Amino acid sequence: MRTTVFTGARIVDPSRGVDEIGAVIVDNGRIAAAGADALNQGAPAGAEMIDCFGKTIVPGLVDGRVFVGEPGAEHRETLASASLAAAAGGVTSFVMMPDTDPAIDDIALVEFVLRTARDTACVNVHPAAAITKNLDGREMTEFGLLREAGAVAFTDGRHTIASSLVMRRALTYARDFDAVIAHETQDADLGASGVMNEGLYASWLGLSGIPREAELIPLERDLALARLTRGAYHAAKISTAMSAAAIARAKADGARVTAGVSINHLSLNENDIGEYRTFFRLSPPLRAEDDRAAMVEALRDGTIDIVVSSHDPQDVDTKRLPFADAAAGAIGLETLLPVALRLYHNGDVPLLRLIEVLSTAPARLFGLPGGTLAPGAPADLALVDLDEPWIVSESGLRSRSKNTCFEGARLQGKVLQTMVAGRTVFSA
């Protein structure tokens, strides 16, 4: 594999606290050097030299929450198509949710995902296994065997486990296997009939609402159980100021708690639904502007640990329906970084912190290689023009499904090249 040298780039590496102009040397699939002093010994003989003046190099993004149709719904997304979308967005690794058909609840399915990804995907795919069999919230899966087979975390994906006893046992067993329990919380009764955030705007649209408490109540229970069991608990997707405050309290108590937020809840609010635009029907629902601002503040101060795309492909049969009947979810792998850069351009979040929550922190949380440009690490990186403007178009998306919240959006910041283990998997 030919040695590649990226010169004159702004290098942003949160794992080492680096934000400086310098070079990155990629040799034999790994980072040989990265920083202002990378070329102190001169460029290696015969290396391919790439001038990156005005561009930025960051560790490849690690997306901690991605839904893929394969197996069972390949018409929505396959591992191959999801990986192409990821590469175009600078995502070099993602954690795949177990919400497939059949669900990823035994070792054969974990092995199927790993094998298929190895054969067809151009980025690193890490399966998360189900906490309960068939995602039904009752009988736990075999954590030890699934962990040994390659599952990097345990989650019931879109589903919330109602039983406190099952959740307690899951946290206890996961602790013994040094694994993370990632859980999305929504009270089944409070949120049963709701389709958007409860409030004045929902009333204007004549739509039933989901109160913020529907997220908070099961979250508070989970945090109490995390304190009790000392297990590693990850709140997969929070969306309200109350949830952020609960996470902050749990962390202050010393609980092993982390939290994630989707890029949609950092950049959009309930008003974006407009006149029943179903691509904005999400779970949890888009909240009020005060909650969105609270998510940004929680991200900045460290209460929220990671940002995810929550990539959830849906086809026209599930989205081109009346708002109340449409499926929840939106794709996001290709727009994750450019939309996140809005927070950098408007001064809300420093670039080093933004790349940390998109790359370094999720790699650390799930125990994955990557998320760093340190010498010896896999050469998973993205070359980005932070200032290049572009418009999101359905025809330009590589995902099989086109249900993006950002159709027609004007974004600033574009991925120019993505490299996985030293091999270029995307080039603009």
Secondary structure as GFF3:
##gff-version 3
##sequence-region A 1 428
A	DSSP	beta_strand	4	13	.	.	.	ID=ss1
A	DSSP	three_ten_helix	14	16	.	.	.	ID=ss2
A	DSSP	beta_strand	18	27	.	.	.	ID=ss3
A	DSSP	beta_strand	30	35	.	.	.	ID=ss4
A	DSSP	beta_strand	48	51	.	.	.	ID=ss5
A	DSSP	beta_strand	56	59	.	.	.	ID=ss6
A	DSSP	beta_strand	61	66	.	.	.	ID=ss7
A	DSSP	alpha_helix	79	88	.	.	.	ID=ss8
A	DSSP	beta_strand	91	96	.	.	.	ID=ss9
A	DSSP	alpha_helix	107	120	.	.	.	ID=ss10
A	DSSP	beta_strand	124	127	.	.	.	ID=ss11
A	DSSP	three_ten_helix	133	135	.	.	.	ID=ss12
A	DSSP	alpha_helix	143	149	.	.	.	ID=ss13
A	DSSP	beta_strand	154	155	.	.	.	ID=ss14
A	DSSP	alpha_helix	164	176	.	.	.	ID=ss15
A	DSSP	beta_strand	180	183	.	.	.	ID=ss16
A	DSSP	beta_strand	196	197	.	.	.	ID=ss17
A	DSSP	alpha_helix	200	205	.	.	.	ID=ss18
A	DSSP	beta_strand	209	210	.	.	.	ID=ss19
A	DSSP	alpha_helix	213	229	.	.	.	ID=ss20
A	DSSP	beta_strand	232	235	.	.	.	ID=ss21
A	DSSP	alpha_helix	241	252	.	.	.	ID=ss22
A	DSSP	beta_strand	257	262	.	.	.	ID=ss23
A	DSSP	alpha_helix	263	267	.	.	.	ID=ss24
A	DSSP	three_ten_helix	270	273	.	.	.	ID=ss25
A	DSSP	three_ten_helix	278	280	.	.	.	ID=ss26
A	DSSP	alpha_helix	289	301	.	.	.	ID=ss27
A	DSSP	beta_strand	306	308	.	.	.	ID=ss28
A	DSSP	alpha_helix	316	319	.	.	.	ID=ss29
A	DSSP	three_ten_helix	323	325	.	.	.	ID=ss30
A	DSSP	alpha_helix	336	345	.	.	.	ID=ss31
A	DSSP	alpha_helix	351	355	.	.	.	ID=ss32
A	DSSP	pi_helix	356	360	.	.	.	ID=ss33
A	DSSP	alpha_helix	361	365	.	.	.	ID=ss34
A	DSSP	beta_strand	381	391	.	.	.	ID=ss35
A	DSSP	three_ten_helix	394	396	.	.	.	ID=ss36
A	DSSP	beta_strand	410	420	.	.	.	ID=ss37
A	DSSP	beta_strand	423	427	.	.	.	ID=ss38
###
